[in-house]
Amino acid sequence: MRHAPLRVAVFGIGLAAYWPQFDGLRDRLAGYQAGIERRLEEMGAEIVSAGLVDTPQAARAAGAALAAPQPQLLFVYTATYATSSQVLPVVQAVDAPVVVLNLQPTRTVDYENMTTGEWLANCSACCVPEIAGALTRARIPYSTVTGTLTDGDAAWSTLRQWLDAARAVHDLRTARIGFLGHTYPGMLDMYSDLTQVQAQTGAHVEVLEIDDLVSRVESAASEAIERKHNEIEEVFDLAEPGSDPIAAEITPEIFDWSARVAVGLDRLVDDFELDGLTYYYRGVGDNIAERVSAGLIVGNSLLTARGVPTAGEGDLKTNIAMLLLDRLGVGGSYTEFYGLDFDDQFILMGHDGPAHLAIADGRPVARALELYHGKAGAGLSIEMKVRLGPVTILGVTQTADGRLKLLAAEGESVAGPTFRIGNTNSRIRFSREPATFFDDWCAQGPTHHVALGIGHQIERLRKVAALLDLDLTVVP
């Protein structure tokens, strides 16, 4: 998993006419800005600062200075009143999403003893509507964050969300996603225009042949396979066949083959510098392509857990959703709707493909199957349910005019029995009863898979959507 540093440009604004009129005001405001920049650095941002910009001429110079490092975000700190002519030249020069920081030094002031100089040190809000009006007329998107400089203020939680979203979006825009094989035939909702995916997300799609993987599986070194044996045994509980007629004993041959394929996958990811992998290949008559394709689930679950999300059935759009949730640090397991429980008011969600092991409730289970339903081959599959507590599902779908769209909902992973059929499956309860939620979800024209992550993430996803310039629909 490759992470570039999150680079954030910051400039503050004030009015040059104030400095000779109010002794110490400029230094005081510069000190506030320095404090903001330190806190952003503590949150993991690499700061590029232009200091306080107090004239239109200084704005031109600041724009040139801040554009060169190519930041992922541009923060405008409204330290005191300043004209919008000190902002527009900067944001026009810097190709980055704009967030206006309206952060007062305190929650309230001493009204009875207020002086003009003290008011100017606290009037962060004064110019924000002016800036909003100017940016709107200039057709420059922006967001505002309003609050105080005080520790614990809700504004700082919002700022952290912006940083988290920007990291995730930056990782997507610079990602290399492998597309191995083809989409599952007939799943029309999942077919993707690779050019439009890159045009709208920035991610490069590396088209791979099954032979690229087969050659690496066949040449896997015995030492690497043995290390993978140990890794699988450390991560998974190895299951007995159980009651499902298609379940089987985990023989040494089945176990060794999954380990060998996992080694080949690791090499494929390293050789092509992949940040994600979308895959599906059917194969024919137990040929090597079919056998390799049938052995992918364990290795791809291990890859997903370490930050290289993998999506089965050739679902590139859901692979994007998985990558976004993973980069937000909340998992992102490959999932679909399994069934509705009208008595206990939950929806069972899971899949027969790769799981995000980092968000498992307990140890995941590896179970051998004599066949994969609806697919060729046999091998080790993974059982896992997502950690109990708040969860978010994120889908990426496509509208009739070709635009990608994010679709999300928050719910809760609840306790209770689930299937033991070699699949991931979790009980997810949403805020409304299953039928209403399900109908509203389907009304959005979704892709039928989603990424399932832990925690309630809608506010961060709103910012992800804004940074990607994609629509986000939240199903309540």
C-alpha positions, 0 to 999 in steps of 0.5 A: 500500500503506497501512501503519498503525504497529504499536502495542504496549502494554508493562507490567512487574510487580513487588511494591511490598513489595520496594521499601523492603526492597531499595534500588535494586531498582525502578530497576534493574528499570525500567531493564531494562524501558526497554531492552526498550522501546527494542529493540522501537522499534528493531524498528519498534514504536510503544510505549505503556508503563505502566511498572512495575505493582506493586499491583492498584490500579495495574493498574486504572489501567494497564489504562485507560491502555493500552486507550485507544491500541488496541494490536495487542499487549500485552507483560507483562514479568515483571521480578521476582515479582509477583502475578497480581492485578497482571496480570489487570486490565490484560489484561481492560481491553486488547483485544489479544493477550497475550504474557508476556515472561519475560526474565532479565537473564543466562543464569546467576548467581553461586550462591555469592555470591547475595543475596536482592536480587540473586535478586529482580532475576533471578527473572523466571520465578517468577510466570509459571506463576501468571500462566498459571494465572490467565489460563487460568481467566479464558479469556484466551489468552496466549503466553510468550517465555522467554529473556534480555535478552542480545543475540543470545538466541533470545527476541529472534528470537521477539519479532521474529516476533511483531511481524512477525505482528502487522503482517501481521494488522493490515494484513489486519484493516484491508484493503480487498480488491476483489472484481471480477466473480465466482468461476470457475464451478464451482470449488466450493472457492473460493466464499466467504461475504463476510460470514464473511470479514470476520467472521473476518479483519476485512478489508472486501470491496469488491464491484466491477463490471466497469464500474468497471474498464472505464470507467477503462481507456477513459478512461486518459490517453495520458501514463499509458499511455506511462509504463506502457509504459516500466515494463513494458519495464523490468520484463519481458523481452518474449518471442518466440512460442516453441514453444507453438502458442498463443503469439503475437508481441507486437504493438504492439496487444497491448502497448499494450492491457496497458499501458492496462488496467494504467493502469485498474487503478492508478486502480481501486486508488487510487479504491477505496483497495484493499489487494488485488484478487480478480478474474475475469470472462469476458465474451462474444463479444470485448466490452469486458468480455472484452477488459479481463479478458484484459488484466489479468495484466501490470497485476495482476502489477505491482500484486502486486509493489508490495504490492497482491496480486491473485488470479485466478479469484475466489479470495478466500481465496488473496488473503488468503494472498497479502496475509499473505505479502506483509505478512510481506515474503516475496512470495506468488505466486498458485500451484497444483499443476501436476504431480508429478515422481517421478524428480527428486522435486519438484512443479511449481507455478505459474499463468496468473495474476498473479505476485509479481515481487519474488520472481522468480528473474531477470527475469520474461518477458511472453509473448503468448498467442492464447488463455488455456486454459479462459478467454476472450480473449487477451493478454500473460501472465507467465512467472516462477519463484520465487527458488531456496532455501527457500520456504513455501506458504500456503493459506486454506481453509474447513471444513464448519462455515464456519471459515477455516483456514490450511494451510502447508508449507515446501519448497525452490525448486530449479533446473531447466527449467520450462514456457515457456507464459506461466505462472509455474512453479517446481520445489518440493521438500518434505521427503517424496516428492511422492506422500506430501506431496500426499496429506497436503495434499489430506487437509486439504480445501484450496482448490486455490490457494496463495500461494507465498513465499520463506523458511521462515515456519512459526514466523511463520505460527503467530503469525499464526494465533494472532493471527487465532484461526484454526487452522493445519495444517502439512503436513510 
